[in-house]
């Protein structure tokens, strides 16, 4: 890990979407820093996002309806500016960077704003500090912060994975130092 990455704040992000298809779009973004509570926001559909990309199975999974977005969502430009303000000085990690970067691109494109952070793969952060099976880490984190397909809670799940991995690494270092 580069020196500037070690000194940067670490954030975790999760994006829920209208579906998984090529025309899907973001409906909720959640983020949390290495410590602290998660935040999230619903995103009001941009005029350019087609409702034909709305998938009922996705709605059943996350429980967010189009009417929720219209009533409680923020405009794409407001959402993009909030994310830039919150995450601009952080190393931002996702457990699904291909999907999340696609949906974030859709958000920023609709807003006419450029992101001021880069999305990184959570695996790149965890592999050096968690030598065991990733599935084990997911299961351990699910005990305290289950993955429920809501953005804030799922970002919290990623935070918990990182905390568990760091704690395990610290214990390992302590055990080695006592030898």
FIRORO-17650 format. One line per 3 residues: their letters; for each residue x, y, z of C-alpha. Coordinates in pm, 1 decimal. Layout:
REM FIRORO-17650
A) X:Y:Z  ...
REM end
This chain:
REM FIRORO-17650
XXX) 0.0:0.0:0.0  137.6:341.7:-93.3  225.9:593.4:179.7
XXX) -51.8:837.6:84.1  -306.6:553.5:105.0  -192.3:460.0:456.1
XXX) -246.8:817.5:572.5  -579.6:876.3:396.9  -914.8:825.1:562.5
XXX) -1075.4:498.4:466.4  -1439.3:489.3:360.1  -1668.9:209.9:249.2
XXX) -1950.1:260.1:-0.5  -2245.5:58.4:-121.2  -2488.5:136.5:-401.0
XXX) -2834.4:-12.0:-444.4  -2981.8:4.3:-793.2  -3294.5:-28.6:-1002.3
XXX) -3165.1:-363.4:-1125.9  -2855.7:-527.0:-1268.2  -2913.6:-458.6:-1637.4
XXX) -2710.4:-232.7:-1866.1  -2958.4:54.7:-1827.3  -2997.5:23.8:-1449.2
XXX) -2936.2:327.4:-1232.0  -2855.1:404.9:-867.7  -3138.4:440.3:-619.0
XXX) -2952.4:455.0:-286.1  -2593.7:522.6:-181.5  -2454.4:448.7:162.8
XXX) -2111.8:519.4:303.7  -1925.7:494.9:629.4  -1572.6:572.1:739.8
XXX) -1334.2:338.2:919.4  -1502.5:443.6:1241.6  -1839.8:605.0:1291.1
XXX) -2196.2:556.7:1180.7  -2311.4:502.4:823.3  -2498.3:758.0:617.2
XXX) -2715.9:704.8:314.3  -2946.8:881.2:75.7  -3211.6:780.7:-169.6
XXX) -3165.1:914.8:-521.4  -3449.7:1062.7:-720.0  -3449.5:925.6:-1076.5
XXX) -3290.7:1152.3:-1336.1  -3505.7:1238.1:-1635.4  -3266.9:1038.7:-1855.7
XXX) -3308.2:716.8:-1653.2  -3573.8:491.0:-1797.8  -3824.9:317.8:-1574.2
XXX) -3796.2:18.7:-1808.3  -3471.1:-50.5:-1620.2  -3671.4:-94.5:-1297.6
XXX) -3661.4:-462.3:-1200.2  -3926.8:-597.8:-963.6  -3688.3:-866.0:-824.4
XXX) -3445.4:-588.0:-726.2  -3727.4:-394.4:-559.7  -3824.7:-706.3:-367.0
XXX) -3462.7:-745.5:-252.9  -3401.8:-388.9:-128.9  -3761.4:-292.0:-53.7
XXX) -3736.5:51.9:-214.3  -4014.1:154.6:-452.2  -4004.3:417.2:-726.6
XXX) -4251.2:625.0:-524.9  -4005.9:619.7:-229.6  -3744.2:770.7:-459.0
XXX) -3972.7:1043.0:-590.5  -4092.5:1132.6:-240.1  -3772.4:1094.2:-37.1
XXX) -3490.3:1094.8:-292.9  -3239.5:1368.9:-358.6  -3175.0:1501.1:-707.8
XXX) -2869.2:1349.2:-878.1  -2673.0:1675.6:-863.1  -2737.1:1715.6:-490.5
XXX) -2645.5:1350.0:-435.4  -2320.7:1383.0:-631.3  -2220.7:1698.7:-444.7
XXX) -2295.2:1536.6:-107.5  -2080.7:1235.6:-198.3  -1794.2:1456.9:-315.7
XXX) -1807.4:1661.2:4.8  -1818.9:1350.7:223.1  -1567.8:1130.0:41.2
XXX) -1329.1:1364.6:-138.5  -1034.1:1309.3:93.2  -1087.3:936.0:145.6
XXX) -973.3:609.8:-4.0  -1314.8:466.2:-93.4  -1369.8:89.2:-104.8
XXX) -1649.9:-124.9:-245.0  -1703.5:-499.6:-238.3  -1856.7:-476.9:-587.5
XXX) -1650.7:-206.7:-760.8  -1757.4:-301.7:-1113.3  -2126.9:-257.5:-1037.7
XXX) -2087.5:33.2:-796.9  -1856.8:227.1:-1030.7  -2108.7:179.9:-1313.8
XXX) -2394.1:314.9:-1100.7  -2182.9:598.7:-962.9  -2087.6:688.0:-1320.2
XXX) -2457.9:702.6:-1406.6  -2517.1:931.7:-1107.0  -2229.0:1168.9:-1179.4
XXX) -2306.4:1173.3:-1551.1  -2669.9:1270.2:-1484.2  -2550.2:1537.4:-1240.6
XXX) -2289.3:1680.8:-1476.9  -2036.2:1657.0:-1193.3  -1705.5:1470.3:-1169.2
XXX) -1634.2:1253.7:-866.4  -1338.4:1372.6:-662.2  -1256.4:1027.7:-525.5
XXX) -1164.0:694.1:-678.3  -1344.7:369.4:-608.9  -1119.5:84.3:-497.2
XXX) -1173.1:-288.6:-458.6  -1225.7:-390.4:-95.9  -1031.2:-709.0:-166.1
XXX) -717.2:-502.0:-229.4  -749.0:-357.2:120.4  -835.2:-681.8:298.5
XXX) -608.0:-940.5:132.7  -285.7:-812.9:294.1  -437.7:-819.1:644.1
XXX) -673.4:-1120.0:619.2  -483.1:-1429.8:501.0  -775.9:-1667.2:553.3
XXX) -1076.2:-1735.3:330.5  -1274.7:-1418.8:243.2  -1597.0:-1613.7:300.1
XXX) -1501.5:-1655.7:666.7  -1461.2:-1279.8:704.6  -1801.1:-1218.6:542.0
XXX) -1963.3:-1466.5:782.2  -1798.4:-1310.4:1088.1  -1900.7:-959.1:982.7
XXX) -2257.4:-1074.8:917.2  -2299.1:-1156.4:1285.5  -2265.2:-792.2:1388.5
XXX) -2361.3:-614.4:1066.8  -2562.1:-830.4:828.3  -2570.3:-765.8:454.6
XXX) -2936.1:-669.2:390.0  -2936.0:-489.5:51.6  -2979.6:-143.4:199.7
XXX) -2690.8:90.6:132.4  -2611.6:219.0:483.8  -2631.7:-124.0:644.9
XXX) -2427.8:-284.8:368.7  -2159.3:-15.5:398.5  -2158.7:-89.3:773.9
XXX) -2106.0:-457.7:685.9  -1791.5:-361.9:490.4  -1671.9:-149.9:782.3
XXX) -1721.6:-449.8:1012.2  -1524.2:-675.1:776.9  -1235.6:-428.5:788.0
XXX) -1252.5:-396.6:1167.5  -1244.1:-773.9:1214.0  -950.4:-810.0:973.5
XXX) -756.3:-530.1:1147.9  -825.8:-679.8:1491.4  -703.1:-1019.8:1372.1
XXX) -389.4:-864.0:1226.5  -322.6:-673.0:1551.5  -362.9:-993.7:1756.0
XXX) -125.6:-1175.4:1522.7  136.3:-900.0:1557.0  100.2:-905.7:1937.5
XXX) 144.3:-1282.3:1944.8  456.0:-1258.2:1726.7  601.0:-982.1:1946.0
XX) 557.4:-1190.9:2260.4  762.9:-1481.1:2119.6
REM end
